[in-house]
Amino acid sequence: MSSALDKITTHFRNKLGGELKSITVPEWELTIYFKETITLKEQSKLIELATGGKTTEALVETLITKARNQDGTRMFQASDKVVFMNEVDPQVLIRVVGEINNYDVESASGDIEKN
């Protein structure tokens, strides 16, 4: 592997192994933890669903892919998708996924405003 590629992959491994962020979901009485980033393979699945007109499925897959327990293990499994699609308040789901996806953008904005 080239030195440039080593630097690139080291950067990504550091992001993947970084500190978990969290949000609280009062309606679900849960704290959901998540990583700052996901792999390109995981991201491509979400993009494929969204661009294929399957926005709701993309939201559910986003939560299943990103949500973690405090110890970093997955909070949900692929088999939970059916329950999310049929038995979960869509407004809460949309808000939760939005908060997870926008967490770093809002954090960065706050840091810029402080400076």
A tleap script that builds the chain and sets N, CA, C and O, in Angstrom:
source leaprc.protein.ff14SB
mol = sequence {
  NMET SER SER ALA LEU ASP LYS ILE THR THR
  HIE PHE ARG ASN LYS LEU GLY GLY GLU LEU
  LYS SER ILE THR VAL PRO GLU TRP GLU LEU
  THR ILE TYR PHE LYS GLU THR ILE THR LEU
  LYS GLU GLN SER LYS LEU ILE GLU LEU ALA
  THR GLY GLY LYS THR THR GLU ALA LEU VAL
  GLU THR LEU ILE THR LYS ALA ARG ASN GLN
  ASP GLY THR ARG MET PHE GLN ALA SER ASP
  LYS VAL VAL PHE MET ASN GLU VAL ASP PRO
  GLN VAL LEU ILE ARG VAL VAL GLY GLU ILE
  ASN ASN TYR ASP VAL GLU SER ALA SER GLY
  ASP ILE GLU LYS CASN
}
set mol.1.N position { 0.857 -1.177 0.000 }
set mol.1.CA position { 0.000 0.000 0.000 }
set mol.1.C position { 0.904 1.241 0.000 }
set mol.1.O position { 1.926 1.282 0.685 }
set mol.2.N position { 0.512 2.224 -0.765 }
set mol.2.CA position { 1.305 3.445 -0.846 }
set mol.2.C position { 1.180 4.256 0.434 }
set mol.2.O position { 0.251 4.065 1.219 }
set mol.3.N position { 2.112 5.149 0.629 }
set mol.3.CA position { 2.112 5.997 1.815 }
set mol.3.C position { 0.863 6.879 1.857 }
set mol.3.O position { 0.300 7.098 2.930 }
set mol.4.N position { 0.428 7.382 0.708 }
set mol.4.CA position { -0.780 8.208 0.660 }
set mol.4.C position { -1.998 7.378 1.060 }
set mol.4.O position { -2.837 7.838 1.834 }
set mol.5.N position { -2.096 6.163 0.537 }
set mol.5.CA position { -3.223 5.295 0.864 }
set mol.5.C position { -3.192 4.895 2.339 }
set mol.5.O position { -4.243 4.774 2.969 }
set mol.6.N position { -2.011 4.693 2.886 }
set mol.6.CA position { -1.882 4.414 4.320 }
set mol.6.C position { -2.472 5.554 5.144 }
set mol.6.O position { -3.203 5.315 6.106 }
set mol.7.N position { -2.161 6.772 4.774 }
set mol.7.CA position { -2.675 7.950 5.503 }
set mol.7.C position { -4.195 8.023 5.402 }
set mol.7.O position { -4.881 8.322 6.380 }
set mol.8.N position { -4.710 7.747 4.206 }
set mol.8.CA position { -6.154 7.815 3.979 }
set mol.8.C position { -6.883 6.761 4.795 }
set mol.8.O position { -7.888 7.063 5.438 }
set mol.9.N position { -6.389 5.530 4.777 }
set mol.9.CA position { -7.063 4.460 5.512 }
set mol.9.C position { -6.898 4.623 7.023 }
set mol.9.O position { -7.799 4.266 7.782 }
set mol.10.N position { -5.774 5.149 7.461 }
set mol.10.CA position { -5.580 5.405 8.898 }
set mol.10.C position { -6.584 6.437 9.380 }
set mol.10.O position { -7.184 6.278 10.443 }
set mol.11.N position { -6.765 7.487 8.605 }
set mol.11.CA position { -7.746 8.528 8.938 }
set mol.11.C position { -9.134 7.910 9.116 }
set mol.11.O position { -9.825 8.200 10.092 }
set mol.12.N position { -9.542 7.052 8.164 }
set mol.12.CA position { -10.866 6.454 8.216 }
set mol.12.C position { -10.998 5.491 9.397 }
set mol.12.O position { -12.023 5.491 10.078 }
set mol.13.N position { -9.976 4.675 9.646 }
set mol.13.CA position { -10.010 3.757 10.799 }
set mol.13.C position { -10.161 4.542 12.101 }
set mol.13.O position { -10.867 4.106 13.010 }
set mol.14.N position { -9.505 5.691 12.194 }
set mol.14.CA position { -9.623 6.522 13.392 }
set mol.14.C position { -11.050 7.036 13.573 }
set mol.14.O position { -11.561 7.083 14.692 }
set mol.15.N position { -11.693 7.422 12.463 }
set mol.15.CA position { -13.078 7.880 12.540 }
set mol.15.C position { -14.008 6.740 12.935 }
set mol.15.O position { -14.906 6.925 13.756 }
set mol.16.N position { -13.796 5.554 12.350 }
set mol.16.CA position { -14.634 4.402 12.681 }
set mol.16.C position { -14.471 3.988 14.136 }
set mol.16.O position { -15.435 3.570 14.778 }
set mol.17.N position { -13.270 4.101 14.651 }
set mol.17.CA position { -12.999 3.677 16.023 }
set mol.17.C position { -13.155 4.788 17.039 }
set mol.17.O position { -12.889 4.593 18.225 }
set mol.18.N position { -13.585 5.954 16.582 }
set mol.18.CA position { -13.698 7.112 17.467 }
set mol.18.C position { -14.823 6.983 18.484 }
set mol.18.O position { -15.537 5.982 18.541 }
set mol.19.N position { -14.948 8.018 19.269 }
set mol.19.CA position { -15.934 8.081 20.332 }
set mol.19.C position { -17.353 8.013 19.759 }
set mol.19.O position { -17.644 8.604 18.719 }
set mol.20.N position { -18.222 7.286 20.451 }
set mol.20.CA position { -19.618 7.223 20.049 }
set mol.20.C position { -20.321 8.517 20.442 }
set mol.20.O position { -20.097 9.051 21.528 }
set mol.21.N position { -21.164 9.011 19.560 }
set mol.21.CA position { -22.025 10.162 19.841 }
set mol.21.C position { -23.345 9.583 20.338 }
set mol.21.O position { -23.573 8.380 20.216 }
set mol.22.N position { -24.219 10.423 20.896 }
set mol.22.CA position { -25.507 9.906 21.347 }
set mol.22.C position { -26.597 10.956 21.250 }
set mol.22.O position { -26.345 12.160 21.292 }
set mol.23.N position { -27.820 10.456 21.117 }
set mol.23.CA position { -29.012 11.289 21.206 }
set mol.23.C position { -29.990 10.569 22.123 }
set mol.23.O position { -29.950 9.347 22.261 }
set mol.24.N position { -30.863 11.341 22.744 }
set mol.24.CA position { -31.900 10.771 23.600 }
set mol.24.C position { -33.226 10.851 22.851 }
set mol.24.O position { -33.558 11.869 22.242 }
set mol.25.N position { -33.967 9.759 22.911 }
set mol.25.CA position { -35.279 9.701 22.261 }
set mol.25.C position { -36.316 9.493 23.370 }
set mol.25.O position { -36.578 8.359 23.771 }
set mol.26.N position { -36.903 10.590 23.864 }
set mol.26.CA position { -37.820 10.470 25.000 }
set mol.26.C position { -39.028 9.570 24.720 }
set mol.26.O position { -39.468 8.832 25.602 }
set mol.27.N position { -39.563 9.629 23.498 }
set mol.27.CA position { -40.731 8.804 23.167 }
set mol.27.C position { -40.427 7.318 23.294 }
set mol.27.O position { -41.306 6.527 23.637 }
set mol.28.N position { -39.212 6.947 23.026 }
set mol.28.CA position { -38.823 5.542 23.080 }
set mol.28.C position { -38.104 5.203 24.384 }
set mol.28.O position { -37.747 4.048 24.616 }
set mol.29.N position { -37.893 6.201 25.228 }
set mol.29.CA position { -37.154 6.032 26.484 }
set mol.29.C position { -35.811 5.355 26.231 }
set mol.29.O position { -35.429 4.416 26.929 }
set mol.30.N position { -35.096 5.857 25.207 }
set mol.30.CA position { -33.816 5.280 24.786 }
set mol.30.C position { -32.777 6.357 24.555 }
set mol.30.O position { -33.088 7.488 24.182 }
set mol.31.N position { -31.544 5.973 24.787 }
set mol.31.CA position { -30.410 6.745 24.297 }
set mol.31.C position { -29.814 5.914 23.177 }
set mol.31.O position { -29.472 4.747 23.365 }
set mol.32.N position { -29.696 6.527 22.014 }
set mol.32.CA position { -29.130 5.838 20.859 }
set mol.32.C position { -27.734 6.383 20.629 }
set mol.32.O position { -27.533 7.591 20.510 }
set mol.33.N position { -26.782 5.478 20.567 }
set mol.33.CA position { -25.394 5.832 20.306 }
set mol.33.C position { -25.111 5.556 18.834 }
set mol.33.O position { -25.762 4.709 18.223 }
set mol.34.N position { -24.156 6.259 18.274 }
set mol.34.CA position { -23.814 6.048 16.868 }
set mol.34.C position { -22.404 6.532 16.610 }
set mol.34.O position { -21.855 7.345 17.353 }
set mol.35.N position { -21.827 6.008 15.531 }
set mol.35.CA position { -20.475 6.389 15.134 }
set mol.35.C position { -20.525 7.598 14.218 }
set mol.35.O position { -21.543 7.865 13.579 }
set mol.36.N position { -19.431 8.319 14.161 }
set mol.36.CA position { -19.339 9.518 13.338 }
set mol.36.C position { -19.504 9.206 11.852 }
set mol.36.O position { -19.958 10.059 11.090 }
set mol.37.N position { -19.144 8.005 11.436 }
set mol.37.CA position { -19.185 7.658 10.020 }
set mol.37.C position { -19.526 6.187 9.842 }
set mol.37.O position { -19.500 5.412 10.798 }
set mol.38.N position { -19.843 5.812 8.618 }
set mol.38.CA position { -20.047 4.411 8.265 }
set mol.38.C position { -19.220 4.127 7.022 }
set mol.38.O position { -18.685 5.045 6.401 }
set mol.39.N position { -19.118 2.860 6.665 }
set mol.39.CA position { -18.305 2.510 5.502 }
set mol.39.C position { -18.998 2.926 4.209 }
set mol.39.O position { -20.211 3.137 4.186 }
set mol.40.N position { -18.235 3.038 3.156 }
set mol.40.CA position { -18.784 3.380 1.847 }
set mol.40.C position { -19.766 2.313 1.379 }
set mol.40.O position { -20.765 2.630 0.735 }
set mol.41.N position { -19.494 1.071 1.694 }
set mol.41.CA position { -20.404 -0.030 1.331 }
set mol.41.C position { -21.759 0.160 2.009 }
set mol.41.O position { -22.803 0.008 1.375 }
set mol.42.N position { -21.737 0.494 3.300 }
set mol.42.CA position { -22.989 0.736 4.023 }
set mol.42.C position { -23.705 1.965 3.459 }
set mol.42.O position { -24.922 1.955 3.269 }
set mol.43.N position { -22.940 3.014 3.197 }
set mol.43.CA position { -23.504 4.246 2.668 }
set mol.43.C position { -24.123 4.031 1.291 }
set mol.43.O position { -25.175 4.593 0.989 }
set mol.44.N position { -23.477 3.220 0.454 }
set mol.44.CA position { -23.997 2.997 -0.899 }
set mol.44.C position { -25.351 2.297 -0.864 }
set mol.44.O position { -26.205 2.563 -1.710 }
set mol.45.N position { -25.557 1.409 0.098 }
set mol.45.CA position { -26.856 0.742 0.231 }
set mol.45.C position { -27.940 1.767 0.559 }
set mol.45.O position { -29.040 1.705 0.011 }
set mol.46.N position { -27.634 2.705 1.448 }
set mol.46.CA position { -28.596 3.736 1.827 }
set mol.46.C position { -28.894 4.659 0.647 }
set mol.46.O position { -30.046 5.030 0.418 }
set mol.47.N position { -27.863 5.025 -0.094 }
set mol.47.CA position { -28.034 5.902 -1.261 }
set mol.47.C position { -28.870 5.199 -2.328 }
set mol.47.O position { -29.747 5.807 -2.942 }
set mol.48.N position { -28.591 3.926 -2.539 }
set mol.48.CA position { -29.333 3.158 -3.536 }
set mol.48.C position { -30.826 3.128 -3.213 }
set mol.48.O position { -31.661 3.298 -4.101 }
set mol.49.N position { -31.155 2.913 -1.954 }
set mol.49.CA position { -32.561 2.911 -1.551 }
set mol.49.C position { -33.190 4.286 -1.748 }
set mol.49.O position { -34.288 4.398 -2.294 }
set mol.50.N position { -32.501 5.322 -1.306 }
set mol.50.CA position { -33.041 6.680 -1.394 }
set mol.50.C position { -33.234 7.120 -2.843 }
set mol.50.O position { -34.273 7.688 -3.183 }
set mol.51.N position { -32.252 6.866 -3.693 }
set mol.51.CA position { -32.365 7.283 -5.094 }
set mol.51.C position { -33.298 6.380 -5.881 }
set mol.51.O position { -33.752 6.749 -6.965 }
set mol.52.N position { -33.586 5.215 -5.354 }
set mol.52.CA position { -34.525 4.294 -5.994 }
set mol.52.C position { -35.963 4.545 -5.582 }
set mol.52.O position { -36.849 3.746 -5.885 }
set mol.53.N position { -36.199 5.656 -4.892 }
set mol.53.CA position { -37.557 6.002 -4.480 }
set mol.53.C position { -38.025 5.285 -3.226 }
set mol.53.O position { -39.211 5.326 -2.897 }
set mol.54.N position { -37.128 4.641 -2.535 }
set mol.54.CA position { -37.482 3.901 -1.317 }
set mol.54.C position { -37.005 4.675 -0.086 }
set mol.54.O position { -36.212 4.181 0.715 }
set mol.55.N position { -37.511 5.893 0.035 }
set mol.55.CA position { -37.066 6.798 1.096 }
set mol.55.C position { -37.332 6.238 2.488 }
set mol.55.O position { -36.476 6.313 3.369 }
set mol.56.N position { -38.513 5.680 2.681 }
set mol.56.CA position { -38.860 5.128 3.987 }
set mol.56.C position { -37.928 3.977 4.361 }
set mol.56.O position { -37.450 3.890 5.492 }
set mol.57.N position { -37.684 3.109 3.407 }
set mol.57.CA position { -36.755 2.004 3.645 }
set mol.57.C position { -35.358 2.521 3.954 }
set mol.57.O position { -34.662 1.971 4.807 }
set mol.58.N position { -34.947 3.575 3.262 }
set mol.58.CA position { -33.630 4.168 3.498 }
set mol.58.C position { -33.531 4.711 4.921 }
set mol.58.O position { -32.491 4.573 5.566 }
set mol.59.N position { -34.603 5.325 5.411 }
set mol.59.CA position { -34.609 5.832 6.787 }
set mol.59.C position { -34.453 4.693 7.788 }
set mol.59.O position { -33.663 4.778 8.729 }
set mol.60.N position { -35.218 3.628 7.570 }
set mol.60.CA position { -35.151 2.471 8.469 }
set mol.60.C position { -33.768 1.840 8.416 }
set mol.60.O position { -33.189 1.529 9.457 }
set mol.61.N position { -33.238 1.650 7.221 }
set mol.61.CA position { -31.892 1.070 7.074 }
set mol.61.C position { -30.838 1.958 7.740 }
set mol.61.O position { -29.877 1.455 8.321 }
set mol.62.N position { -31.018 3.270 7.656 }
set mol.62.CA position { -30.076 4.190 8.296 }
set mol.62.C position { -30.052 3.944 9.796 }
set mol.62.O position { -28.984 3.847 10.399 }
set mol.63.N position { -31.229 3.842 10.394 }
set mol.63.CA position { -31.282 3.602 11.841 }
set mol.63.C position { -30.688 2.242 12.196 }
set mol.63.O position { -29.915 2.131 13.147 }
set mol.64.N position { -31.043 1.219 11.445 }
set mol.64.CA position { -30.515 -0.119 11.720 }
set mol.64.C position { -28.995 -0.142 11.572 }
set mol.64.O position { -28.301 -0.779 12.364 }
set mol.65.N position { -28.482 0.550 10.564 }
set mol.65.CA position { -27.041 0.566 10.301 }
set mol.65.C position { -26.271 1.367 11.345 }
set mol.65.O position { -25.199 0.948 11.781 }
set mol.66.N position { -26.809 2.515 11.748 }
set mol.66.CA position { -26.053 3.438 12.592 }
set mol.66.C position { -26.282 3.284 14.090 }
set mol.66.O position { -25.363 3.543 14.867 }
set mol.67.N position { -27.458 2.877 14.521 }
set mol.67.CA position { -27.784 2.834 15.950 }
set mol.67.C position { -26.958 1.781 16.684 }
set mol.67.O position { -26.829 0.640 16.240 }
set mol.68.N position { -26.407 2.198 17.811 }
set mol.68.CA position { -25.564 1.320 18.635 }
set mol.68.C position { -26.002 1.387 20.091 }
set mol.68.O position { -26.636 2.346 20.531 }
set mol.69.N position { -25.651 0.351 20.815 }
set mol.69.CA position { -25.763 0.371 22.272 }
set mol.69.C position { -24.543 1.107 22.812 }
set mol.69.O position { -23.614 1.412 22.064 }
set mol.70.N position { -24.547 1.386 24.089 }
set mol.70.CA position { -23.439 2.126 24.696 }
set mol.70.C position { -22.096 1.421 24.514 }
set mol.70.O position { -21.055 2.074 24.450 }
set mol.71.N position { -22.117 0.093 24.430 }
set mol.71.CA position { -20.870 -0.662 24.268 }
set mol.71.C position { -20.426 -0.756 22.797 }
set mol.71.O position { -19.415 -1.389 22.493 }
set mol.72.N position { -21.185 -0.125 21.890 }
set mol.72.CA position { -20.807 -0.108 20.480 }
set mol.72.C position { -21.418 -1.214 19.643 }
set mol.72.O position { -21.259 -1.221 18.422 }
set mol.73.N position { -22.114 -2.150 20.272 }
set mol.73.CA position { -22.758 -3.219 19.511 }
set mol.73.C position { -24.022 -2.677 18.844 }
set mol.73.O position { -24.616 -1.700 19.301 }
set mol.74.N position { -24.414 -3.334 17.756 }
set mol.74.CA position { -25.612 -2.886 17.035 }
set mol.74.C position { -26.842 -2.961 17.931 }
set mol.74.O position { -27.056 -3.949 18.633 }
set mol.75.N position { -27.631 -1.918 17.895 }
set mol.75.CA position { -28.859 -1.870 18.676 }
set mol.75.C position { -29.969 -2.680 17.996 }
set mol.75.O position { -30.794 -3.304 18.664 }
set mol.76.N position { -29.977 -2.661 16.665 }
set mol.76.CA position { -31.020 -3.333 15.900 }
set mol.76.C position { -30.405 -4.274 14.870 }
set mol.76.O position { -29.249 -4.122 14.472 }
set mol.77.N position { -31.201 -5.241 14.452 }
set mol.77.CA position { -30.774 -6.213 13.445 }
set mol.77.C position { -31.580 -6.001 12.165 }
set mol.77.O position { -32.633 -5.364 12.184 }
set mol.78.N position { -31.081 -6.536 11.060 }
set mol.78.CA position { -31.775 -6.416 9.772 }
set mol.78.C position { -33.202 -6.962 9.866 }
set mol.78.O position { -34.109 -6.449 9.210 }
set mol.79.N position { -33.396 -7.985 10.667 }
set mol.79.CA position { -34.723 -8.589 10.809 }
set mol.79.C position { -35.729 -7.653 11.503 }
set mol.79.O position { -36.934 -7.900 11.453 }
set mol.80.N position { -35.245 -6.592 12.143 }
set mol.80.CA position { -36.128 -5.619 12.798 }
set mol.80.C position { -36.790 -4.671 11.792 }
set mol.80.O position { -37.689 -3.909 12.148 }
set mol.81.N position { -36.348 -4.722 10.561 }
set mol.81.CA position { -36.839 -3.812 9.526 }
set mol.81.C position { -38.365 -3.873 9.379 }
set mol.81.O position { -39.015 -2.836 9.248 }
set mol.82.N position { -38.928 -5.061 9.399 }
set mol.82.CA position { -40.374 -5.228 9.236 }
set mol.82.C position { -41.126 -4.502 10.348 }
set mol.82.O position { -42.137 -3.846 10.094 }
set mol.83.N position { -40.637 -4.620 11.567 }
set mol.83.CA position { -41.273 -3.940 12.699 }
set mol.83.C position { -41.189 -2.431 12.510 }
set mol.83.O position { -42.182 -1.731 12.704 }
set mol.84.N position { -40.026 -1.924 12.138 }
set mol.84.CA position { -39.880 -0.482 11.912 }
set mol.84.C position { -40.805 0.011 10.801 }
set mol.84.O position { -41.371 1.100 10.904 }
set mol.85.N position { -40.959 -0.768 9.759 }
set mol.85.CA position { -41.780 -0.357 8.617 }
set mol.85.C position { -43.275 -0.353 8.936 }
set mol.85.O position { -44.040 0.362 8.288 }
set mol.86.N position { -43.699 -1.141 9.926 }
set mol.86.CA position { -45.131 -1.310 10.175 }
set mol.86.C position { -45.623 -0.913 11.561 }
set mol.86.O position { -46.820 -0.695 11.747 }
set mol.87.N position { -44.717 -0.815 12.543 }
set mol.87.CA position { -45.190 -0.648 13.919 }
set mol.87.C position { -44.511 0.482 14.686 }
set mol.87.O position { -44.556 0.509 15.916 }
set mol.88.N position { -43.883 1.411 13.972 }
set mol.88.CA position { -43.152 2.499 14.629 }
set mol.88.C position { -43.698 3.831 14.133 }
set mol.88.O position { -44.013 3.983 12.953 }
set mol.89.N position { -43.807 4.793 15.044 }
set mol.89.CA position { -44.280 6.135 14.694 }
set mol.89.C position { -43.322 6.746 13.670 }
set mol.89.O position { -42.163 7.009 13.991 }
set mol.90.N position { -43.793 6.974 12.443 }
set mol.90.CA position { -42.894 7.475 11.403 }
set mol.90.C position { -42.319 8.861 11.708 }
set mol.90.O position { -41.187 9.157 11.325 }
set mol.91.N position { -43.084 9.706 12.387 }
set mol.91.CA position { -42.580 11.047 12.704 }
set mol.91.C position { -41.388 10.991 13.645 }
set mol.91.O position { -40.429 11.747 13.493 }
set mol.92.N position { -41.454 10.088 14.620 }
set mol.92.CA position { -40.331 9.938 15.550 }
set mol.92.C position { -39.131 9.350 14.814 }
set mol.92.O position { -38.004 9.811 14.992 }
set mol.93.N position { -39.369 8.344 13.997 }
set mol.93.CA position { -38.289 7.713 13.232 }
set mol.93.C position { -37.582 8.743 12.345 }
set mol.93.O position { -36.353 8.803 12.318 }
set mol.94.N position { -38.352 9.540 11.630 }
set mol.94.CA position { -37.774 10.563 10.751 }
set mol.94.C position { -36.942 11.552 11.554 }
set mol.94.O position { -35.842 11.922 11.141 }
set mol.95.N position { -37.465 11.983 12.705 }
set mol.95.CA position { -36.729 12.938 13.542 }
set mol.95.C position { -35.424 12.335 14.068 }
set mol.95.O position { -34.379 12.985 14.046 }
set mol.96.N position { -35.496 11.097 14.537 }
set mol.96.CA position { -34.316 10.426 15.101 }
set mol.96.C position { -33.226 10.269 14.042 }
set mol.96.O position { -32.065 10.590 14.298 }
set mol.97.N position { -33.587 9.783 12.865 }
set mol.97.CA position { -32.599 9.611 11.800 }
set mol.97.C position { -32.036 10.970 11.380 }
set mol.97.O position { -30.840 11.094 11.117 }
set mol.98.N position { -32.892 11.978 11.318 }
set mol.98.CA position { -32.419 13.325 11.003 }
set mol.98.C position { -31.414 13.840 12.026 }
set mol.98.O position { -30.401 14.437 11.662 }
set mol.99.N position { -31.695 13.607 13.303 }
set mol.99.CA position { -30.765 14.038 14.356 }
set mol.99.C position { -29.429 13.309 14.241 }
set mol.99.O position { -28.370 13.914 14.408 }
set mol.100.N position { -29.481 12.027 13.961 }
set mol.100.CA position { -28.239 11.257 13.815 }
set mol.100.C position { -27.451 11.762 12.609 }
set mol.100.O position { -26.243 11.982 12.704 }
set mol.101.N position { -28.127 11.944 11.481 }
set mol.101.CA position { -27.448 12.382 10.262 }
set mol.101.C position { -26.908 13.805 10.355 }
set mol.101.O position { -25.898 14.132 9.731 }
set mol.102.N position { -27.579 14.646 11.129 }
set mol.102.CA position { -27.171 16.052 11.219 }
set mol.102.C position { -26.339 16.367 12.450 }
set mol.102.O position { -25.944 17.517 12.642 }
set mol.103.N position { -26.068 15.393 13.275 }
set mol.103.CA position { -25.364 15.613 14.545 }
set mol.103.C position { -24.033 16.332 14.347 }
set mol.103.O position { -23.760 17.333 15.009 }
set mol.104.N position { -23.220 15.830 13.454 }
set mol.104.CA position { -21.899 16.407 13.254 }
set mol.104.C position { -21.971 17.774 12.597 }
set mol.104.O position { -21.151 18.644 12.892 }
set mol.105.N position { -22.938 17.978 11.711 }
set mol.105.CA position { -23.105 19.282 11.071 }
set mol.105.C position { -23.436 20.326 12.126 }
set mol.105.O position { -22.862 21.415 12.121 }
set mol.106.N position { -24.365 20.004 13.039 }
set mol.106.CA position { -24.748 20.945 14.088 }
set mol.106.C position { -23.615 21.173 15.070 }
set mol.106.O position { -23.414 22.297 15.530 }
set mol.107.N position { -22.866 20.117 15.401 }
set mol.107.CA position { -21.732 20.266 16.319 }
set mol.107.C position { -20.688 21.195 15.722 }
set mol.107.O position { -20.161 22.070 16.410 }
set mol.108.N position { -20.392 21.008 14.454 }
set mol.108.CA position { -19.400 21.847 13.774 }
set mol.108.C position { -19.875 23.288 13.713 }
set mol.108.O position { -19.081 24.209 13.903 }
set mol.109.N position { -21.162 23.493 13.449 }
set mol.109.CA position { -21.698 24.855 13.400 }
set mol.109.C position { -21.544 25.546 14.757 }
set mol.109.O position { -21.192 26.723 14.825 }
set mol.110.N position { -21.808 24.813 15.823 }
set mol.110.CA position { -21.654 25.367 17.167 }
set mol.110.C position { -20.216 25.732 17.452 }
set mol.110.O position { -19.947 26.759 18.075 }
set mol.111.N position { -19.280 24.897 17.001 }
set mol.111.CA position { -17.873 25.190 17.223 }
set mol.111.C position { -17.446 26.432 16.452 }
set mol.111.O position { -16.665 27.238 16.957 }
set mol.112.N position { -17.950 26.590 15.242 }
set mol.112.CA position { -17.600 27.758 14.432 }
set mol.112.C position { -18.155 29.027 15.066 }
set mol.112.O position { -17.466 30.046 15.111 }
set mol.113.N position { -19.408 28.977 15.564 }
set mol.113.CA position { -20.012 30.142 16.187 }
set mol.113.C position { -19.271 30.563 17.436 }
set mol.113.O position { -19.205 31.755 17.737 }
set mol.114.N position { -18.706 29.609 18.177 }
set mol.114.CA position { -17.959 29.920 19.398 }
set mol.114.C position { -16.686 30.679 19.088 }
set mol.114.O position { -16.235 31.481 19.905 }
set mol.115.N position { -16.092 30.444 17.919 }
set mol.115.CA position { -14.816 31.075 17.567 }
set mol.115.C position { -14.987 32.455 17.069 }
set mol.115.O position { -14.005 33.116 16.733 }
savepdb mol mol.pdb
quit
